[in-house]
Amino acid sequence: MIGLMSFFPVMLRRAMIGVVVTAAPWAVWGAAPTTDPVPTTQPDADDPSLLPPIKQCFAQLSDADPEVRDGAMDQLMGLTRDDLPLLQRVVQETAPLPPAQIDALRRIVNQVYLSGDNYPANKELGFLGVRTGVVDLTTADPGAANAAARGIVILKRITGFCGARFFRDGDIVIGIDEAPGVTFTDPNIFIQAIRVAGPGRTLHLQVLRGGTVRPVAVCLDPRPTEADFDPDLASLVQRRRQDFDAYWEKTFAPLLKEQVSGL
């Protein structure tokens, strides 16, 4: 569902950021997994009342203000699979689309479609679907409060999981409200906090983005069992990519081809 989310800038200024000193696998941990397929989200019924806000957000994808574009992207990525026919209708009624809007549309549909995917998962362990590292936030002033601070940097995100929606590459997590004692000297400490929180729980993170620390609420996914033997989830990612490509070619691609042919 689309909520009244704040609009966040995309760009991350790195003037105070050190180099990545430690890399970690995808945010997954070993445990005795279940093998039941678990949906990453529970889709709501198709709701026509969503059409006006979807139209508004879709129009904002081509706004001149990058914060407005970014906020619209965040909100549209919060749709469910059941809402995608409404987005198709908006696309059909909005012709032609500029290239930047087409690119944003594909990324949105990719995230929304895959977030409704079923996959064998551990129902007890939380999962972000991100690759992380540690950054040094040392400032030029050794007497500053954060002179020796460190944070967890988001290096890469897997489309379809919660981390892809709520984070940006380069985001730096510096705190978890629900786990104030967690330190960030080792990515595994951060991973452990995510794991034990469990799927379906919302964690409130303090994230450095664009030179500003802002709150980011993330609802965790269940951990794929494939991560037990493949931390990069290569087979799952490939299967999901193929599923999405087939869906896109069947649903949204024809609408865009019609627009091009009508120019």
N, C-alpha and C positions, 0 to 999 in steps of 0.2 A: 504494500500500500504506500501511497505517496504521503509523506508527512511534511511538517513545516520545518525542514532542516535549514540550518544556517548555510550560507554560501561561503565556500572556502577557496582561497587562491591555490593555484597549482604549483607555482614555481617555488623552489626551495633555495634560499640564499645560503651559500656554504662558507661564508667568510670565517665563521667561528668553528667550523667542523674540521676535525683531523682526519687522518686516513683510517680506513677500515683495518683493524689489526687482527680480527678473528672472524672467521666465517663458520657458519653452522649449517647442518642439513635443514630440510624443510621442517617446520615446527611440528614434529611428530615424535612420539615416544613409544618404546616397546612395552607391551602389556599383553595379558591374555585376552585376545579380541573375540568378539562375536562375529558371525559371518552373515547376519541378517542385513539385507539392503536397507539403508536408511536414507530418506530424502533429506537434502540439505535444507529445504524449506517446506512448509505446509501451505500449498497454494490456496488462496481465497477463491470464492466463486467469482465468476465474471461479473463485474459491477459497472454498468453503464455510467454511473455517476462519476467515475474516474476519468471519463473522456475529456471534459473541460480542463482539468489540471494537467492531463497528459499533453493536450494541445499546447497549453501555455509553456510547459517545460520543454517540449520539443521545439517550439519557436525560439526559446532562449538558447538553444544549442548553437545558434548562429549570432548571438548577441555580441556586440563589440567589447563588452566588459568580460574579461576572462573569469572573474569571480562569479558572474552570473552564469556563464557557460558551465563552469565547474559545478556549481550548485545544481543546475538542471541535470547534469550527468549523474550526480549522486542520487538525486530523487528518482530519476527514471530507472536506475539500476536497482531500486527497491521494489519494482514491479514483480509480479509472479508470472509463471508460465501462463496461467489462466488469463492474465491481462494482455498477453501479446497480441491477440486478435484486435484489441482496441488500439494498440500501437500501430498495427497494420493499417487500420482504418485512417488513422491520423496521417500516416505516410502517404496513403492513396489520395487523401484530400489536400496534401501539401506538395505541389509540384510546380517546377522541378526543384530538386534539392541541390544545394551547393556541395562541392566535394567534401568540405570539412564536416558538414552535417551528415553526409553519407558515412564517413569514417566513424563518427561518433555513434551513429545508429547501429552499425555493425558491432561495435564494442559493447554497446548497451544490450543488444539482443543476445550476443554471445554470453554475457554475464547472467542475464535473466534466465535464459534457456537452460544453461548448465547448472545454475543454482537450484533448479528443480529436479536435477538428475538423481536417480537412485544408484547407490553404490554400496558394496559390502563395507560395513563400518563397525567400529567399536563404539557402543552406545555410552561408554563410561568416560571416554577421553575427549577433551576439547581439541580443536584444530583450527588453524588460521589459513594454511595453504600459502605460506610465505617463506622465503629464504632470508636469513638474517645475519647480521654481523655486529661487531662492537665498534663504536666510534668514540674518539676522544673529543670532548667538548671544551678542552682547555682554552682559556682566554689569554689574551696578552697580559692581563693584570694578574699576577700570581696571588694577590690578596683578595681577588674577587670570590664571591660565595661559590660559584660554579667552576672555579679555576681547575679543579681536578675531576670534574664530573665526567661520567660516561653515559652512553645511551645505546639502545638497540636500533640499528638502522635496517630499514626494509630494503633489501637488495633486489628482490624479484617476487612476483605474485603469480599464483596459478589461477587463471580465469575460472569462474564458477564457484570459488570458495569465498568465504566472508572477507578474507584479507584483500582480495582483489577489489572489492567494492569500497571498503572503508579506509584503505590506505592508499598512498601514492608511493611510487618508487622514490627512495630518498628520505621518506619520513623517518623521524627518530623518536622512538618511544623512550621517555625518561621517567615514567611512573605509571603504576597501576593502583587506582584508588582502593580496590578491594584487597590489594596485597601490598600495603605500605612498607613492609619490611624487605621486599624484593630488591636486590641490587642488580646492577647491569654490567658487571665486570666479565660476565660469561654468558653467551647466548643460551646455554643450556639451562641457566637459572630462569630466564624468561620463558623458555620452552616448557619447563616444568610447571610454571605458574599457569600457563595456558592449558596444559594437559589435565591438571588436577581440577581446574575449574569445571570441566565437563561441557558437553555439547548443549546448546540451547540457552546457556547462561550468557548474560550481557556483562562484559567487563568495560569499565570506564578508564580509558588510558589517557595519559597526558602526552601529547605528541608535538614535537617541534617541526613546524612546517612553515615555509616562507618567512623564517626568522621570528615566528611567533609561536608560543606554546598554546595549544588549544585542546579542549577535551574531545575525544573521539570515542563513541560508544560502539562496541563491536559485539554482535551476537555470534557466539562460537558455533562452528560446525562439528559434526562427529568425525573422528579420525578414521580415514580409510584403512582397511586391513592390509591393503597392498603395500602400505608404508613399512610393514614388518620386513619385507624383503627387497623393497625398492624405494629408498627415500625420495627419489625424484619423481615417483609415480608415472614412469614413462608409459606403461601400458594403459593406465587409466586416462592419462592426458591424451594419448593418441586416439583411444576409443571415443572420448568425449569430443575431440576435435572433428572426427569423422561424423559423429551424430549431429553436431552443430552445422557443419558444412551442408549436410543433406537437408536439414531443416531450413537453413537460410535460402538455399537454391529453390526450395519448394514454395516458400512463403514470401519473403521480402525481396529477393532478387528479381522476380518477375515484375514487381511494382516499380522498381528502379529502372528496369529495362524499358518498361512502357513509357516512363517519363522521358528517357533519353530519346526514344523513337518519336515522341511527339514534339520534340524541339524543332 
